[in-house]
Amino acid sequence: MSITKAIGSPVSILIHTVLFVASFLTVLLGVFSFDRMLLVLTTILSLEAIYLSLFIQMTVNYTTESIVEVEQDIDEIQGDIDEIQEDVDEIQEDVEEMQEDVEEMSEEPEGKTLEEIHAGLQKLIQDVERLQNRPS
């Protein structure tokens, strides 16, 4: 709302001050009578007050809409955070289960030795080579 920013600026205060001083100078210079100047000045100020109140209301409405949008965004973010927390809880449960499995595995006597695993792999490699070399 650039109009409300301009109206609330120091430049606006300076312009209004100059206009008020100029309106009273017109009386001193005899351009207008004091009553006429007050009538014109009062009319102008009343119209300005009406427009200022409209601009202020427009700004309030715009700000209210923005606040509603921000509230909706916050609600969505909160929902995402809740989902992430649920995922973290599930991951934590999985980690705990894996930790239990590791503990169980470390308690069990060792199964095959490294040589047995190596021998089993050698046998698999020979089987694969034999299957590859077999005529189709």
N, C-alpha and C positions, 0 to 999 in steps of 0.2 A: 504494500500500500504506500506508494511514493507520495501521494497527496497528504496522508497523515504524517509522514516523516517531514515533509516540507513545512506543514503547518506548525509542527512542534519544534522547529529549528530556530537557532538564534537569528537567522536572517529574517524569519517571519516576525519575530519580536521587534527587530529594528524597523522593518517596513511599517508595522502597525504604529509604532511610536512616532515615526515620521508623519504618517497620515493623521494621527491625532493632533500632533503639534501644528501641522498645516491647516487642519480644520479650525483650530482656535486662532491661528494667524489670519484666516480669512475674516474673522470678526474684527480683529484689531486693525486690519487694513481697510475695513469698511465694505468688503465685497459682499458679505452676507450679514444679516442681523443675527444677534445671539440666539434668538428663538428659532429662526429658520435653520441655522447651523446645527442646533441641538436636534431639531426634527429630522433633518437629513442624516445626521450622525447616528441617531437612535434607530432610524429605519435600516441603515446599512448594517449596524451592529446586530440588529435582530435577525436580519437575513443571514448574516455570517454565522450567528449562533445556531440557526436552524441547519445550515449546511454542515457546520462542524459536528453537530450531534449526529447527523446522518453518516458522516465519514467515520465517526467514532463507532457507531453501531455496525457499520460495514466491517470495520477492523475487528470488533468483538466477534461477529459472526464468522469471519474468516479464521480467527484464532480458535474459536470453538470447533470448527470443522477440522482444523489441524490437530487439535488435542484429541478428538475422537479417532482420527486416523492413527495417531501415535498410540493410543490405548489399544486399538485393534492390533497394531504391530507388536506391542508388548505382550498381548494375550497369545499371539502366534509364537513369539519367541519363548514364552513360558511353556507352551505346549511342546515345543521342540526340546527345551531343557528337560522336561519331564520324560520324554521319549529317550533322550540320551542317558538320563539317569537310570532308566529301566535297562537299557543296553549295557551300561556299566555294571549294574547289579548282576545281569546274566553272565557277563564276562567274568566277573569276580567269582561267581558260582562255578563256572567252567575251570577257572584257574585253581580253585580249591579242590575240585574233583581231580584235576591233573596232578596236583600236589599229592593227594592221597594215593593216586595210582603210582606215582614215582616212589613214594614211601613203601608201598606194597612191593614194588619191583625190587627195591633195594633190600628188602627183608628176605625175599625169595633167594634160594641158592642159585648160583649162576648156572644157566642152562648149558648151551653149547660154548665150547671154547672158540677162540679166534681161528684155530687151525681147522676145526670142524666146519665153521662157516665158510672159510676159504675153500675147503675141499668141495663143499656143496656148490659154491659158485663155479668152480672149475668144471664140475660135472654138468651144470646148466649150460655153460659156454660150449662144452663139447656137444651137448645135445642140440643146441641151436645151430652149431656149425654143421652137424650131421644132417639136420632137417633142411638147411639151406643148400647143401650139396646133393641132396636127394633129387633124382630126375623127376620132372613133373609128369 
